[in-house]
Amino acid sequence: MPFVNIKLVDGVFTSTQKHALAKAITDVMVKFEGSEAFRSVTWVLIEELHADGWHIGGQPFAGPSSLMETLGRSKAVYEMIDGNPTSRDEFAAALPPTTEAS
């Protein structure tokens, strides 16, 4: 029995959208298993978590603005890396220290 667990921020999707999502996920599972008999044993659980329970980069999630801010920081960090580090020590040496408070 496959069990698919999807976690979402509360209130992002309507009930109709969540039902469609569960159906689409079930369709994918059936497609990859290769048998229609798989449909009746595929479980999909969609959990909605209150926004207070989500954090990105250690900061409370504030919707799309939080996500865009985090992606912007990630891009800036990526662009600061000197070379192509392959180990943790190389990465630490390649990334200049920041003055941001942790």
C-alpha positions as CSV (number, residue, x, y, z in Angstrom):
1,M,0.0,0.0,0.0
2,P,1.7,3.3,-1.1
3,F,1.2,6.2,1.3
4,V,1.8,9.7,0.0
5,N,1.9,12.5,2.6
6,I,1.7,16.1,1.3
7,K,2.1,19.0,3.7
8,L,0.9,22.5,2.7
9,V,0.5,25.9,4.4
10,D,-3.0,26.2,5.7
11,G,-5.5,27.9,3.3
12,V,-3.4,27.9,0.2
13,F,-5.6,25.4,-1.7
14,T,-9.4,25.0,-1.8
15,S,-11.1,21.7,-1.0
16,T,-11.7,21.2,-4.8
17,Q,-8.0,21.8,-5.5
18,K,-6.9,19.4,-2.8
19,H,-9.2,16.6,-4.1
20,A,-7.8,17.2,-7.6
21,L,-4.3,17.0,-6.3
22,A,-5.0,13.8,-4.5
23,K,-6.5,12.3,-7.6
24,A,-3.6,13.4,-9.8
25,I,-1.1,11.9,-7.3
26,T,-3.0,8.7,-7.3
27,D,-3.0,8.7,-11.1
28,V,0.8,9.1,-11.1
29,M,1.2,6.2,-8.6
30,V,-1.0,4.0,-10.8
31,K,1.0,5.0,-13.9
32,F,4.3,4.1,-12.4
33,E,3.1,0.9,-10.8
34,G,1.6,-0.2,-14.1
35,S,-1.7,-1.6,-12.9
36,E,-5.1,0.0,-12.4
37,A,-5.5,-2.3,-9.3
38,F,-3.0,-0.1,-7.6
39,R,-5.6,2.8,-7.4
40,S,-7.7,1.2,-4.7
41,V,-4.7,0.8,-2.3
42,T,-3.1,4.2,-2.9
43,W,-3.5,6.5,0.1
44,V,-2.9,10.3,-0.1
45,L,-2.9,12.4,3.0
46,I,-2.9,16.1,2.6
47,E,-2.0,17.9,5.8
48,E,-2.4,21.6,6.2
49,L,-0.1,23.3,8.8
50,H,-0.8,26.7,10.3
51,A,1.6,29.3,8.9
52,D,3.1,29.7,12.4
53,G,4.5,26.2,12.0
54,W,6.5,27.0,8.9
55,H,10.0,28.5,9.0
56,I,12.5,29.2,6.2
57,G,16.1,29.8,7.2
58,G,15.2,29.9,10.8
59,Q,12.7,32.8,10.3
60,P,8.9,32.6,10.5
61,F,7.3,32.0,7.1
62,A,5.3,35.1,6.0
63,G,4.0,33.8,2.7
64,P,5.4,34.4,-0.8
65,S,7.5,37.4,0.4
66,S,9.4,35.1,2.8
67,L,10.0,32.6,0.0
68,M,11.2,35.3,-2.4
69,E,13.5,36.8,0.2
70,T,15.0,33.4,1.0
71,L,15.6,32.6,-2.7
72,G,17.2,36.0,-3.1
73,R,19.6,35.4,-0.2
74,S,20.3,31.9,-1.6
75,K,21.2,33.3,-5.0
76,A,23.4,36.0,-3.4
77,V,25.2,33.3,-1.3
78,Y,25.6,31.1,-4.4
79,E,27.2,34.0,-6.3
80,M,29.6,34.8,-3.4
81,I,31.2,31.3,-3.5
82,D,34.7,31.3,-5.0
83,G,35.4,28.3,-7.1
84,N,33.8,24.9,-7.0
85,P,34.2,23.5,-3.4
86,T,33.5,19.8,-2.9
87,S,33.9,19.4,0.9
88,R,32.6,21.2,3.9
89,D,36.0,22.7,4.7
90,E,36.5,23.9,1.1
91,F,33.0,25.4,1.1
92,A,33.7,27.2,4.4
93,A,37.0,28.6,2.9
94,A,35.4,29.6,-0.4
95,L,32.5,31.5,1.2
96,P,33.5,34.9,2.6
97,P,32.2,35.5,6.2
98,T,29.1,37.7,6.4
99,T,28.3,40.4,8.9
100,E,24.7,39.3,9.3
101,A,23.6,38.3,12.8
102,S,22.8,34.6,13.2
